[in-house]
Amino acid sequence: MLTHEHLIRFLRAKPAINLSQIEKEAGIPAKTLHKALTNQKDVPAKHLSALDEVLRQYGYTDSLFDKATVISIVNHKGGVGKTTTTINVGKALSLLGNRVLMVDMDSQGNLSQCYGVHEPEEQVIDSLLGSAPLPLVEITENLFLAPSDIRMAYKESELANAIGADRRLTVKLEEARSHFDYILIDCPPSLGICTTCSLVASNYCVVPIQPEASAYHGVESLFNRIAEVRTYINPNLTVKGIVFTMVYKNQSVHKSMMTHIRDSYRNFNIYDTVVEVSTVIKQSQVAKEDLYTYSPKSTSWQQYNQLATEIMTL
């Protein structure tokens, strides 16, 4: 049976649906869905029953939201905004009503440190090498973190040599997927075992790219690795999209590079949202806060909020 929560998630994931047409087909009052989407009023149970029947014709199923969508934020080039993207997309998704888990697979632990988690006693690598479930730290009501620090680097070779190394994160996440709507994995700047684990465990990956030659060169190696993982281990892995980060929109070099990347990777989805270089982003990093907490009216937060909406709907 359709619930109010699943109704809202489904409609937000299908922005092209004509709400008036849905209301007409279900025989419910006009503006009911608009009020629900804008948090003005919950949909009464009697209307949910009618909507349940109609929305199944548009792709809704009872199992649609049973398990979390797992997305790796990945690029083996460092300094292109992977952690910043994970932090702020995670926050935006949680504010849109989703339960979100962020998994720190980078031994630098920048994602964990953003939330004041330093030298965690229980962390991801210990779970991957042992029998314990992934450690979960509650950040806010809908936002959780599985932390890491430098201990992951010390034990990475042990993980690489373990039986079933590349599927260990998959197994651990399977225990958590029914409790979340989205799981975002912050991948390290390498194509080593931690990145491979992340891709194997994911339904999708999002690739942040800075539109500069130094960041663009070598990205083909990443797409080759993704293709190998899809061919040999995880046939369901899909590149959900490429997002341009750290962009100077008025700089001709960045403009031409973005055009070149769009032409070169026209078979991939490239998000409309472009995340610009911003002092606010740097300030929020120093303050160890997400952009919503640090500066909710900033252009940078609006860009990441828009990106999260695109990730939900595309």
C-alpha positions in Angstrom: 0.0 0.0 0.0 1.3 3.4 -0.9 2.4 5.5 2.0 2.6 9.3 2.1 6.5 9.1 2.4 6.7 6.9 -0.7 4.3 9.1 -2.6 6.5 12.1 -2.0 9.7 10.3 -3.0 8.1 8.9 -6.1 6.8 12.3 -7.3 10.1 14.0 -6.6 11.9 11.3 -8.6 9.5 11.9 -11.5 9.3 15.6 -12.0 7.9 15.3 -15.5 4.6 13.7 -14.2 1.6 15.9 -14.7 0.2 16.3 -11.1 -3.2 17.6 -12.4 -3.6 14.5 -14.6 -2.7 12.2 -11.7 -5.3 13.9 -9.5 -7.9 13.7 -12.2 -7.2 10.0 -12.8 -7.3 9.2 -9.1 -10.5 11.3 -8.6 -9.0 13.5 -5.8 -9.2 17.2 -5.2 -7.0 19.5 -7.3 -3.8 20.8 -5.7 -3.7 17.9 -3.3 -0.3 16.7 -4.6 1.1 20.3 -4.8 0.2 20.9 -1.2 1.8 17.5 -0.3 5.0 18.3 -2.2 5.4 21.7 -0.6 4.7 20.3 2.9 1.5 22.2 3.3 -0.7 19.2 4.0 -0.4 15.4 4.2 -2.4 13.4 1.7 -5.4 11.7 3.5 -5.4 7.9 3.6 -8.5 7.7 1.5 -6.7 9.5 -1.3 -3.6 7.4 -1.0 -5.6 4.3 -1.8 -6.8 5.9 -5.1 -3.3 7.2 -5.9 -1.8 3.7 -5.3 -3.8 2.3 -8.2 -3.0 5.1 -10.6 0.7 5.5 -9.9 1.4 1.8 -10.6 0.6 2.7 -14.2 3.5 5.2 -14.0 6.1 2.8 -12.6 5.4 2.7 -8.9 5.9 -0.7 -7.1 5.8 -1.8 -3.5 9.5 -2.8 -3.6 10.7 0.4 -5.3 12.1 1.9 -2.1 12.8 -1.2 -0.2 16.6 -0.8 -0.4 18.9 2.1 -0.6 20.4 3.4 -3.9 24.1 3.1 -3.5 26.2 5.8 -5.3 30.0 6.1 -5.4 31.4 9.6 -5.8 34.5 8.7 -7.7 37.5 10.1 -9.5 41.1 8.9 -9.0 42.3 12.5 -9.5 42.6 14.2 -6.1 41.3 17.7 -5.4 38.3 17.7 -7.7 35.7 18.0 -5.0 34.6 14.4 -4.3 34.4 14.9 -0.5 32.7 18.3 -0.8 30.2 16.8 -3.2 29.5 13.8 -0.9 29.0 16.1 2.1 26.6 18.6 0.4 24.7 16.2 -1.8 24.2 14.0 1.3 22.9 16.9 3.3 20.6 18.0 0.5 19.2 14.5 0.0 18.5 14.3 3.8 16.7 17.6 3.7 14.5 16.3 0.9 13.3 13.7 3.3 15.6 10.8 2.6 17.6 8.8 5.1 21.2 9.0 3.9 24.3 7.1 4.9 27.7 8.6 3.9 30.5 6.0 3.8 34.1 7.3 4.1 36.3 5.1 2.0 39.2 7.6 1.9 42.0 7.1 4.5 42.5 10.8 4.7 39.2 10.9 6.5 38.2 14.3 5.4 34.5 13.4 5.2 34.6 12.1 8.8 36.6 15.1 10.0 34.0 17.5 8.5 31.6 16.1 11.2 34.1 16.3 14.0 34.8 12.5 13.9 38.6 12.2 14.5 40.4 8.9 15.1 37.1 6.8 15.4 37.5 3.8 17.5 35.1 1.8 15.3 35.5 2.5 11.6 34.9 1.1 8.1 38.2 -0.9 7.6 37.6 -2.8 10.9 34.2 -3.9 9.7 35.6 -4.9 6.3 38.3 -7.1 7.9 36.1 -8.5 10.7 32.6 -9.6 11.6 31.2 -6.3 13.0 28.6 -4.3 11.0 29.5 -0.9 9.6 29.8 1.6 12.4 27.1 4.3 12.1 27.4 7.8 13.5 24.2 9.8 13.5 24.8 13.3 12.3 21.2 14.5 12.1 17.9 12.8 12.1 18.2 11.6 8.5 21.9 11.8 8.0 24.5 9.1 9.1 28.2 8.5 8.7 30.4 5.4 8.5 33.8 7.0 9.5 37.4 6.3 8.5 40.9 7.7 9.2 44.5 6.9 8.5 44.1 3.4 9.9 42.5 2.4 6.6 45.7 3.2 4.8 47.7 1.0 7.2 45.3 -1.9 6.6 44.6 -1.5 2.9 47.1 -4.2 1.9 45.5 -6.5 4.4 42.2 -5.9 2.8 43.6 -6.3 -0.7 44.9 -9.8 0.2 41.7 -10.9 2.0 39.3 -13.5 0.5 36.6 -11.8 -1.4 38.2 -8.4 -0.9 36.3 -6.6 -3.7 32.9 -7.8 -2.4 33.4 -7.1 1.3 31.9 -3.7 1.3 28.9 -5.0 -0.8 28.2 -7.6 2.0 28.4 -5.0 4.8 26.2 -2.5 2.9 23.6 -5.2 2.3 23.0 -5.3 6.0 22.3 -1.5 6.1 20.5 -0.9 2.8 17.0 -1.6 4.1 17.4 1.2 6.6 18.4 4.0 4.2 17.2 5.6 1.0 20.6 6.6 -0.3 24.1 5.5 0.5 26.9 7.8 -0.8 30.5 6.5 -0.9 33.3 9.0 -0.8 36.0 7.2 -2.8 39.8 7.8 -2.4 41.9 9.4 -5.1 43.2 6.1 -6.5 42.1 3.1 -8.4 43.1 0.7 -5.6 41.1 -1.8 -3.6 39.0 0.7 -1.7 37.8 2.3 -5.0 37.2 -1.1 -6.5 35.2 -2.2 -3.4 33.1 1.0 -3.7 32.3 0.4 -7.4 31.4 -3.2 -6.8 29.0 -2.2 -4.0 27.3 0.6 -6.0 24.3 0.8 -8.3 25.6 4.0 -9.7 28.6 6.3 -9.7 28.8 10.1 -10.0 32.1 11.5 -11.4 33.1 15.0 -10.4 35.5 16.6 -13.0 37.3 19.9 -12.8 37.4 21.3 -16.4 41.1 21.6 -16.6 43.6 19.6 -18.6 45.4 18.2 -15.5 42.1 16.9 -14.1 40.8 15.6 -17.5 43.8 13.7 -18.5 43.6 10.1 -17.2 39.9 10.2 -16.7 39.7 7.5 -19.4 41.4 5.2 -17.0 38.6 5.7 -14.5 35.9 4.9 -17.1 37.9 1.8 -18.2 38.0 0.6 -14.6 34.2 1.2 -14.3 33.7 -0.8 -17.5 35.9 -3.7 -16.1 33.9 -3.8 -12.8 30.7 -3.8 -14.8 31.9 -6.6 -17.1 33.5 -8.9 -14.5 31.8 -8.3 -11.1 28.8 -5.8 -11.0 26.8 -5.7 -14.3 24.3 -3.3 -12.7 26.9 -0.5 -12.2 26.0 2.6 -14.2 27.6 6.0 -14.5 24.7 8.1 -13.2 26.4 11.3 -14.3 29.4 13.6 -14.7 29.3 16.9 -12.7 31.6 19.8 -13.4 33.2 21.1 -10.1 35.5 24.0 -9.2 34.5 25.9 -12.3 35.3 29.4 -13.3 32.3 29.9 -15.6 33.7 33.1 -17.2 37.1 31.6 -17.9 37.5 30.7 -21.5 39.7 27.7 -20.8 37.0 26.2 -18.5 34.3 26.9 -21.1 36.2 25.2 -23.9 37.1 22.3 -21.7 33.5 21.7 -20.6 32.5 21.8 -24.3 35.2 19.3 -25.1 34.2 16.9 -22.3 30.5 17.1 -23.3 31.5 16.2 -26.9 33.9 13.4 -25.8 31.4 11.8 -23.4 28.1 12.6 -25.1 27.0 9.0 -24.3 27.1 9.8 -20.6 24.7 12.0 -18.7 26.3 15.3 -17.8 24.4 17.2 -15.1 23.1 20.7 -15.9 24.3 21.9 -12.5 27.8 23.4 -12.5 29.5 23.9 -9.2 31.6 27.0 -9.3 34.8 27.9 -7.4 33.7 29.7 -4.3 35.2 31.3 -1.2 32.2 30.0 0.7 33.1 26.4 -0.1 36.6 26.9 1.3 35.3 28.7 4.4 32.8 25.9 5.1 35.7 23.4 4.8 37.7 25.3 7.3 34.7 25.5 9.6 34.1 21.8 9.1 30.5 22.3 8.2 28.3 21.5 5.2 27.2 24.5 3.1 23.6 24.4 4.4 24.8 24.8 7.9 27.5 27.3 7.1 25.7 29.5 4.5 22.2 28.3 3.4 21.6 31.3 1.2 24.9 30.9 -0.7 25.0 30.2 -4.4 27.2 27.2 -3.7 24.6 25.6 -1.5 21.9 26.2 -4.1 24.1 24.6 -6.7 24.6 21.4 -4.6 20.9 21.4 -3.7 20.1 21.5 -7.4 22.6 18.7 -8.1 21.0 16.5 -5.4 17.6 17.0 -7.1 19.1 16.0 -10.4 20.7 12.9 -8.9 17.3 12.0 -7.5 15.4 12.5 -10.8 17.9 11.3 -13.4 
